[in-house]
Amino acid sequence: MITLPQKDKFLFIHVMKTGGTSFSEVLSANFTTEQRYPEAYINADTEFFDRIEAYLHVPRFVADVNALKDQLRIVLGHVPYAVRSLLENDYITLTLLRDPIERTISYLKHCRRYHIEHMEQPLEKIYEDPWFHGSFIGDYQTKIFSMSPREAMAEERFLPSSTALPKRQDLGDAQSFSLEIKMLQKTAPGRFSLEWVAASTGVINVDESRLAIAKENLSAIEVVGVTTHYDRFLSKLVERYGWEITSEPHRHVGEDEAISTAFRNRIADDNTFDMQLYEYARALSI
C-alpha cells in the first residue's frame, strides 16, 4: 500500500448503479480500513440495517464522518452532493455518472434480485412502482446533484399518496405499528427498509432550474467520471493525487436480458434532465 499525502481527504459521491461498488478494490489499495468510511464504523458483525444506514442515511453519514474527521481519508456513500457542505473538513470530491438508460435498467434488475416485492416481475412493472420510481429512478442523478443541504437532511421521503411511515425518532416498538404499516412491512419489505434511510429524492420535482444547479455542482467536483470511460477516471486519480491502481477493479455485469427498444426509448423520454446532465458529465470527464 502506498502512502498518499496526509493532507488529502476524499469524498466519493456514489450514485446508485454507476459501478462504484467495484471502486472499493481501489480504495483498499490506497487507504487502511481505519481511514475509510463506512469501514471505520462497521465490520463483519454489523447488522445489515446498520450497514445500509451508514451508507445511505444522510444525518448518520454526516455525524459519523464529522466525529472521525481527523482519522478518515476517504468517505463514500449513496448520498447527495449537498453533504459536501455539511462536512467539517475539506474534501477532494469524486463521482461517477452513468448513461441514464443503462443505470435505470441496472437498478431495475437490482430491485428484482433483492426486493421480495419485485422478484420475478417484468422490469417494466418494477419501473412503474411509484415509490421506487419517485425515489431512485426518475431523473435520479439530477436530483442527487441538485439537492440542498436541508433537503438532504430531511426526513420526508415520498410525495403524498402512499403509506406514510413514522419518522426515525418516532419509530418505537414494531408492535405499535398500525395495521397499514405492518402490511407494508410484510408485502413491500424492500421499500420498508429503504424508507427511513434513503435520500429524500422522492419529494423533488426536477425542472430546468434543478438541472442548472446540478451542472453547477458537477463543475465544482474535482474528478468527474462516466462509467463508459472508467479508465479515464482512474487515470486522473493516479496523475493528480498519486493513487496506486495495480489493476482495473472488477466491474459487476448484470445478467443478460433482452430490453426492447421501446422500453429504452421510454426511459430516455422520462429522464430528459438526466440525459442532459449525463452529456454534461461526459464533457467534464474528458
GICORUR-V835203 format. One record per residue. N is the residue number from 1. RES is the residue in three letters. SS is DSSP state (hx for helix, st for strand, lp for the rest). PSI is psi as a letter, one per 20 degrees, with the letter a starting at -180 (999 if undefined). BURIAL is 1 if it has 16 or more other ideal C-beta (glycine too) atoms within 10 Angstrom, else 0. Layout:
# GICORUR-V835203
n->{N	N}
res->{RES	RES}
ss->{SS	SS}
psi->{PSI	PSI}
burial->{BURIAL	BURIAL}
This chain:
# GICORUR-V835203
n->{1	2	3	4	5	6	7	8	9	10	11	12	13	14	15	16	17	18	19	20	21	22	23	24	25	26	27	28	29	30	31	32	33	34	35	36	37	38	39	40	41	42	43	44	45	46	47	48	49	50	51	52	53	54	55	56	57	58	59	60	61	62	63	64	65	66	67	68	69	70	71	72	73	74	75	76	77	78	79	80	81	82	83	84	85	86	87	88	89	90	91	92	93	94	95	96	97	98	99	100	101	102	103	104	105	106	107	108	109	110	111	112	113	114	115	116	117	118	119	120	121	122	123	124	125	126	127	128	129	130	131	132	133	134	135	136	137	138	139	140	141	142	143	144	145	146	147	148	149	150	151	152	153	154	155	156	157	158	159	160	161	162	163	164	165	166	167	168	169	170	171	172	173	174	175	176	177	178	179	180	181	182	183	184	185	186	187	188	189	190	191	192	193	194	195	196	197	198	199	200	201	202	203	204	205	206	207	208	209	210	211	212	213	214	215	216	217	218	219	220	221	222	223	224	225	226	227	228	229	230	231	232	233	234	235	236	237	238	239	240	241	242	243	244	245	246	247	248	249	250	251	252	253	254	255	256	257	258	259	260	261	262	263	264	265	266	267	268	269	270	271	272	273	274	275	276	277	278	279	280	281	282	283	284	285	286}
res->{MET	ILE	THR	LEU	PRO	GLN	LYS	ASP	LYS	PHE	LEU	PHE	ILE	HIS	VAL	MET	LYS	THR	GLY	GLY	THR	SER	PHE	SER	GLU	VAL	LEU	SER	ALA	ASN	PHE	THR	THR	GLU	GLN	ARG	TYR	PRO	GLU	ALA	TYR	ILE	ASN	ALA	ASP	THR	GLU	PHE	PHE	ASP	ARG	ILE	GLU	ALA	TYR	LEU	HIS	VAL	PRO	ARG	PHE	VAL	ALA	ASP	VAL	ASN	ALA	LEU	LYS	ASP	GLN	LEU	ARG	ILE	VAL	LEU	GLY	HIS	VAL	PRO	TYR	ALA	VAL	ARG	SER	LEU	LEU	GLU	ASN	ASP	TYR	ILE	THR	LEU	THR	LEU	LEU	ARG	ASP	PRO	ILE	GLU	ARG	THR	ILE	SER	TYR	LEU	LYS	HIS	CYS	ARG	ARG	TYR	HIS	ILE	GLU	HIS	MET	GLU	GLN	PRO	LEU	GLU	LYS	ILE	TYR	GLU	ASP	PRO	TRP	PHE	HIS	GLY	SER	PHE	ILE	GLY	ASP	TYR	GLN	THR	LYS	ILE	PHE	SER	MET	SER	PRO	ARG	GLU	ALA	MET	ALA	GLU	GLU	ARG	PHE	LEU	PRO	SER	SER	THR	ALA	LEU	PRO	LYS	ARG	GLN	ASP	LEU	GLY	ASP	ALA	GLN	SER	PHE	SER	LEU	GLU	ILE	LYS	MET	LEU	GLN	LYS	THR	ALA	PRO	GLY	ARG	PHE	SER	LEU	GLU	TRP	VAL	ALA	ALA	SER	THR	GLY	VAL	ILE	ASN	VAL	ASP	GLU	SER	ARG	LEU	ALA	ILE	ALA	LYS	GLU	ASN	LEU	SER	ALA	ILE	GLU	VAL	VAL	GLY	VAL	THR	THR	HIS	TYR	ASP	ARG	PHE	LEU	SER	LYS	LEU	VAL	GLU	ARG	TYR	GLY	TRP	GLU	ILE	THR	SER	GLU	PRO	HIS	ARG	HIS	VAL	GLY	GLU	ASP	GLU	ALA	ILE	SER	THR	ALA	PHE	ARG	ASN	ARG	ILE	ALA	ASP	ASP	ASN	THR	PHE	ASP	MET	GLN	LEU	TYR	GLU	TYR	ALA	ARG	ALA	LEU	SER	ILE}
ss->{lp	lp	lp	lp	lp	lp	lp	lp	lp	st	st	st	st	lp	lp	lp	lp	lp	lp	hx	hx	hx	hx	hx	hx	hx	hx	hx	hx	hx	lp	lp	hx	hx	hx	st	st	lp	lp	lp	lp	lp	lp	lp	lp	lp	lp	hx	hx	hx	hx	hx	hx	hx	hx	hx	lp	hx	hx	hx	hx	hx	hx	hx	hx	hx	hx	lp	lp	lp	lp	lp	lp	st	st	st	st	lp	lp	lp	hx	hx	hx	hx	hx	hx	lp	lp	lp	lp	lp	st	st	st	st	st	st	lp	lp	hx	hx	hx	hx	hx	hx	hx	hx	hx	hx	hx	hx	hx	hx	hx	lp	hx	hx	hx	lp	lp	lp	lp	hx	hx	hx	hx	hx	lp	lp	hx	hx	hx	hx	hx	hx	hx	hx	lp	lp	hx	hx	hx	hx	hx	hx	hx	lp	lp	hx	hx	hx	hx	hx	lp	lp	lp	lp	st	lp	lp	lp	lp	lp	lp	lp	lp	lp	hx	hx	hx	lp	lp	lp	hx	hx	hx	lp	lp	hx	hx	hx	hx	hx	hx	hx	hx	hx	lp	hx	hx	hx	hx	hx	hx	hx	lp	lp	lp	lp	lp	lp	st	lp	lp	lp	lp	lp	hx	hx	hx	hx	hx	hx	hx	hx	hx	hx	hx	hx	lp	lp	lp	st	st	st	st	hx	hx	hx	hx	hx	hx	hx	hx	hx	hx	hx	hx	hx	hx	hx	lp	lp	lp	lp	lp	lp	lp	lp	lp	lp	lp	lp	lp	lp	lp	lp	lp	lp	lp	hx	hx	hx	hx	hx	hx	hx	hx	hx	hx	lp	hx	hx	hx	hx	hx	hx	hx	hx	hx	hx	hx	hx	hx	hx	lp}
psi->{p	r	o	q	p	h	h	p	q	q	p	o	o	n	p	p	l	j	j	h	g	i	h	h	h	g	g	h	i	i	q	r	g	i	i	p	p	j	h	i	h	r	a	h	i	p	q	g	h	h	g	h	g	h	h	h	o	g	g	g	g	g	g	g	g	h	h	k	h	i	h	q	h	p	q	q	r	m	q	q	h	h	h	g	i	i	q	i	r	p	p	p	q	q	q	p	r	q	p	h	g	h	g	g	g	g	h	g	h	g	g	h	h	i	p	h	i	i	p	j	q	q	h	h	g	g	h	i	o	h	g	h	g	h	h	j	f	o	l	g	h	h	g	h	j	i	q	r	g	g	h	h	i	q	i	q	h	q	q	q	j	r	p	p	q	q	q	g	i	j	g	b	p	h	h	j	q	r	h	g	h	h	h	g	h	g	h	m	h	g	g	g	h	h	h	i	h	q	q	l	i	i	j	p	p	p	a	h	h	g	g	g	g	g	g	g	h	h	i	i	p	g	o	p	r	q	h	i	l	h	h	g	g	h	h	h	h	g	g	h	j	k	q	p	n	h	q	p	q	p	p	p	p	r	q	q	p	p	p	q	h	g	g	g	h	g	g	g	h	i	l	h	g	h	g	g	h	g	h	g	h	g	h	h	i	999}
burial->{0	0	0	1	0	0	0	0	1	1	1	1	1	1	1	1	1	1	1	1	0	0	1	0	0	1	1	0	0	1	1	0	0	0	1	1	1	1	1	1	1	1	0	0	0	0	0	0	0	0	0	1	1	1	1	1	1	1	0	1	1	1	0	1	1	0	0	0	0	0	0	1	1	1	1	1	1	1	1	1	1	1	1	1	0	1	1	0	0	0	1	1	1	1	1	1	1	1	1	1	1	1	1	1	1	1	1	1	1	1	1	1	0	0	1	0	1	1	0	0	1	0	1	0	0	1	1	0	1	0	1	1	1	1	1	1	1	1	1	1	1	1	1	1	1	1	1	0	1	0	1	1	1	0	0	0	1	1	0	0	0	1	1	0	1	0	0	0	0	0	0	0	0	0	0	0	1	0	0	0	1	0	0	1	1	0	0	1	0	1	1	1	1	1	1	1	1	1	1	1	1	1	1	1	0	1	0	0	0	1	1	0	1	1	1	0	1	1	0	0	1	0	1	1	1	1	1	0	0	1	0	0	1	1	0	1	1	0	0	0	1	0	1	0	0	0	0	0	1	0	0	0	0	0	0	0	0	0	1	0	0	0	1	0	0	0	1	0	0	1	1	0	1	1	1	1	1	1	0	1	1	1	0	1	1	0}
